[in-house]
Amino acid sequence: MRILAVVYCFPPLLVPAALCYLKLVLGLRARGAEVEVLAIDPGSFLAPDEGLLDPASARMVPDDLVRLTVRSRERSRVMRLGKRFFGTTALGMRLFEPKKREWIGPALRLLRRIDPRRYDLVLTCSQPHVNHLLGLHLKERAGLPWIAYFSDPWSRNPYARFGHRRVADYHRALEAKVLAAADHVLFTSEEMLRLACEDHASVLEKKGGVLPHAFVPQWYGPAPDSARGTGPVRVLHTGHFYGPRTPAPLLRALARLRRRREMEGRLIIDSYGSFPVEERRSLEREGLATLFRVHPVIPYLDSLALMRRSDLLLTVDARLTQSAESVFLPSKLVDYLGSGTPVLAVTPRRGATARVVAESGGIVCDIEDDEAIEEALERILDDGPPPPPPAASLAPYEHLEVARRLLDVAAELRR
């Protein structure tokens, strides 16, 4: 089976989506599929932060993988000014919405030069959601079987800001069109599928499904030596804190616990990635800088090796705003699972992260309950971290298993 995977970002871009798509592509190839990847030239990516190019991740891409690359126009000053001043007009929305639409024009020109009959399946992956418009184009042009794969909600994303009601309406109309035209629609969590069904139940009842993020076991390096478990409990956090995702609840719990217990030499939390300025000040103000250490982002493979050498892995989600449960299954959490190290999750009590961490034997703390977070930290000090997750809880996220499930859907579509 020959698959065109529309992904927008791909290594060496050091963003979660690029690595998610690489893992999926590697799994599909290992299962016998031929995959071509349509993505942007990394040099044309308008990066929100520094350090988002990782040459080591590029070396993980097979030399014989066919990559169809176009330059996005998102760095163009004209485009950026047009988006700023005309983004909510009818013409502006067609030019700039959904997010990253600037790459669609160059991608369409490339696709028009290709015979679509060379593909058995089109797989469009978001983020960004605009990728699905390319699947829609190929569906209308050639009638190719098409799977639309969502790692975030679209119009119902509780953290999305559309700027104006007419922009939100435009997104909802595009989303409905994509869901209606796609032959199958996959989401990374059952919670996200339930959320989408609230608006599109009649469409998704027969063609909606779940396909989680994946991990590659071979990427983690050797197993830890016998020194693991001695000395202070070593807790690792990787990834960025930004917007509503803040370490504040954890820092408050740490500060209270430190006031009544000696913690020096017993617990060390290392966080690699961007960190809010106000929370940095809080670390200094509360005397936590030696307990909670902040570092710049590191190469992806280095982060996986650190996961395996740590005693406990930390994930902190955003609070709920508009939904009854958290629908997001972070790719970082699946990377955590692949390391075989137990997880501490500060997260909404109901949601994908809480469910997956509980299923793997980790610790779940309600992000709304500061006392519960403090009590969990104290138990870790007294009893140590929980045991490693059982192998059966990890198997559904291994990249070959995830690829098998996707190919099963593709085979059914071809029939």
N, C-alpha and C positions, 0 to 999 in steps of 0.2 A: 504494500500500500504506500502510495506517495502522498505526503501531506505537506501543504503550505501552512506554516505557522506564522501568523501575523502578531508580532510581539512589541513593536516600537523600540524597546530598549533591550540590550543584550550585552554581555561582557565585551569589553572591559569596564563598562559602567558598573560602579559599585552601588547599585540600588537594589532593594529587595526583589522587585519584579524581574530584573534581568537574571538574577540567580535562580529564581523560581522557574523561569522559562527554560534556562539551560538544563536544569535537572529533569524537567519534563521531556525535553528533546533527547537527552541522553538515554532516558528510560525507553522512549519510543524507538530509538535506533537499536538499542540492545534487544528489543522485542522484534526486530526485523523490519521496522518501517523505514522508508526513505523520507527524510524530512528536509525541506528547504525553509529557511528563516527569512522573513521580511522585517527589517529593522532600520533604524536611523544610523547614520554615521555618528559615532560617539562624539566626534569633534563638533557636531552641530547641536549637541544637547545643551539646553539652557539650565545649568546646574543650580539648585537652590543653596548649595553649600560647597565648600572646598573638599578636596580629597575624595572625589567620587569617581576617579579613574583608578582601576586596580589591574595593572599589567599581569599579575599572577592569575587572576581569574580568566584572562584571555587565553592563557596556556591550557586551561581546562576545556577549551572548545576544540573539538576534533578538526584536524587540518582539512579533511575531506568534506566537512559540512558545507553545503551550498548556502551562502548568505547573500541575499538580495538587499543591497544597502542603498539608501537615499539620504540626501542631506535635508534635514528639517529646516524650515525657515523661521523657527521660533526665536533665534538670536537676532533676527533682522530688526533694526531700530524702527523701520516703518511698520512692521507687524506689531511690535510692542506698543507703539504709540496708537496705532489703529485700535488695538484691543482696549487700550485705556480709555479712549475718548468715544469710540463708536461700538463698543462691545455689546451694548444692550439694544441696538437698533436691529431692524429686520435683516439688513445686509450684514451688519457686524456679526450677528449670531451665526449666519451661514458661513462666515469666514473664520470665526474664532472659537466657536462652540461645537462640540464639547472641548474640554481642555486638551491642548496639544494638537488641535486641528491643523496647525501649520504644516504638519508632515504629510497630511493626506493628499494634497495636490501632487507633490513629487512621487508619492507612492502610486497614485492612480496612473500617472504617466508611465511609470515603469510597468505596471500590470497590463496596460494596454498593448505593450510590446511583446507580451508573453502569451502563448497559446494556453488557455486555462485547462484544456483537455489533458495536459500533462499531469494534472493532479486528480487524485481520487477523493480528497477531502480538504476542506479549508477549516482551520482552527484559528479563531481569533481570541486573543487573551487580553483581558484588561485587569490592571490599569495600563494606560488610560482607556476610558470607555470609547473614545473616538475610533479605536482600532476596529470595533465592530462595524463601522460604516464601510470598511473595506470588504468585510465579509458580505455585507448587504450588496455591495457593488458586484462582487463575483457571483452571488446568488442570482441577481437580476440579469447579469450578462450571460452566464453560462449554465445556471441551474446546478452548480456543484453542491454536493452534500456539505453542510456547514454546521459546525459546533461552535457556539458562542460560550466562552468560559469566563466567569466573573469571580474575581478575588475580593471585590468590594461591591456593596450595593450601588446602584446608579442614582435614580431620582430620590430614593428613600435613604440615601446615606445621611446619617444624623449629623455628620460633621462637614458636609458639603455646604458651600456658600455660593449661591447662584447670582447674587447681586441685585436681582430684580425678579418680580413675579413672572414677567414674560420670558425671561431666560429659563426659569424653572419649568414653565409650561413647555418650552421648546425641548428641553431635555426629556420631559415625560413623553412627549410625542415621538421623539427619536427612539427612546427605550421601547415603547410599545411596538414600533415598527420593526425594530431589531428582533424582539422576542417573537413576534408573529412570523417573521420570515425565516429565522434559524430553524434548522431541522432538529436540533437538540440544544438544550441550555444547561450548563453546569455551573454550580456554585461551590465555593471551597468549604462551606459548612452547611449542615442541615438547618441551622438557625437562619442563615442568609436566604436559603430557599424558602423557608416559611415566611420571611418578611416579603420577598418578592411575590409570593402567592397571595398576599393580602390585596394586591392590586391586579394580579394577572393569573388568578387561579385557573381560569378556563383554558388559558394558553399553556401553562406549565404543568397542568395535571398529567398530561400524557408525555410531555417531552422535557420535563425538568428533572435534574438529578444532582448528585453531590460528588465532587472529585476534590479531595484535599490537596494541600501542598505536599511536597515530598522531600525526603533527604536521601543523600547518597552515602552509604556506609563507608565506602573506601576513602572518603575525603577527610576523615577525622584523625588520621595518623594512628600510631600505636596506642595500645591500652595503657592507662596510667600505671606507674610503678607502685611498690608497696608503701611509698611515703604518703600516698593519699589517705586522708583521714587523720593524720597527725598534725599537731600544732593548731592554730586558729582555724575555725570553719571558714573556708574560702568560698565566697558567694560572687558570682559573675553576672553582670548585666551587659548585653551587647545591643547596640541600636540607639536610635535618637529619641530623646524626649523633646516634644514639640507640641504646640497648640494645646489641646485638652489632655494630652498624655503627659502627666507631670509626676515627678517623684515625691511631691509634697506629702502625701499621706504616709509614705514609708519613712520619710525624714522626721516627721512629727513623732512617729512611734519610736524611732531610734533615739531621738532626743529625750523622750520621757524615760525610756529604759536606761539610758546612760546616767540619768540623774539619780537612779536608785540602785544601780548595779555597776560593778567594775567590768568593763568590756574590752579594755586594751589587751591585745594579745590573744583574745578569744574569738573575735569575729572581724573579718575584713571583707568589705564589699568593693569590688572594682567595676566601674562602669565605663565602657568604651563607646564613645559617640557624643553627639552634641548634647549640651546640658544647659538648662535655663539659667540666666544670670542671677535671678532672684534666689533660686535654689542653691547656687554656688555661695551666695552671701549667707544663706541659712546654715550651710555646712560650717562656715567659719564662725558664725555667731554662736552656734550651739556646741562648738568644739568637736565636730564630727569628722573633720577633714582627715584624721588618721584612720577612722573606721570606714568611711565611705570615700573612696578615692576616684577621682574623675580623670579620664584619659582621652586623648584624641581617638578618632576612628582608626581601626587597624584593618589590614587586608583580610579578606573573607576567610581564607584557609587558616590564617593565624587565629581568627576568632573560633573556628571549629576546634582547633587543637586546645585552646584555652578551655572550651566547654568540657572537653573530656578530662582535663586535669583539675577541674574545680570540684568542690564538694556539693554545691547547690547552685542552680541557675535561677535567675530572677527575671520575671516579666511583670510589667506594670501597665495596665490598660487605662483607658479613659473612662470617666464616669458615664453612666447612661444619661441621655438627654431626652430622646423622643420615643424610644422603643422599650418594650418590656424585658428584653434580653439583649446581650451583646452578641452581635452576629459575626464579628470578625474572628477569624482564625489566623493569627499572625504567622507568617512564614518563619519568623524567628523562633516561635514556639516549636514548630516542627523540626527545625535545626537542633533545638535543645533536645528534643526526644531522641534524635538520631545519635546523640553523644552517649546515651545511656546514663546520664547524670540526672538525679531527681530535680524537680522544678518547684519553686515557690512562686505562686501567682497572686498578685494583688490586683483584683479584677472584680467586675460585677458578679454577684453570686449566681445569677442566671446568665448563661451564655456559652459560647463555643469554647473559650479559653478555660473557664471553670470546669466544663464537662470533660474536656480532653485531659487536663491536669489531674482531675479526680480519677479518671479511668486509668491513668498511668501511675497512680499511687503517690502523686505529689501533694503539696500543701496548697490549699486554696483559702485566701483571706478576702473577705468582702471589702472592696475598696471604700465603701461607705462606713466601715466599722473600724475606727482607729484602735480601739481596745483589742479587737481580734488580731490586728496586725502586730501589736505589741506582744500579745500573748504568744503568737506564733514564733516571733523572734526569740522570746524567752525560752520556749520549748526547744528551739534549735540550739541555744546556748547550753541548756541542761542535758538534752538527750542526743544532740547531734542531728544531722539531716536524715530524712527517711531513706529507705533502701532504694537501689536503682529500680527503674520501671521494669516490669516483666516484659519479656520479649513479645508476648502475644499482643500487648497493648501498642507496640511499636510497628508491628508488621503492616498494618493498613497504610502507613505513611512511607514505606520504603519505595524508592523511585521505580523499581521494576513492577511492583504491585500497582502503583498508581497508573503507570503506563498501560499495564494489562487492562485495567478497568476502562481506560479511555479507548483502547483499541477494540474492546468488546462493544462499546457504544458505536464506534465507527463501522464495525462489521455488520451490526444490526441495521444501520442506516443504508449500507450498500445493498443489503438484501431487500 
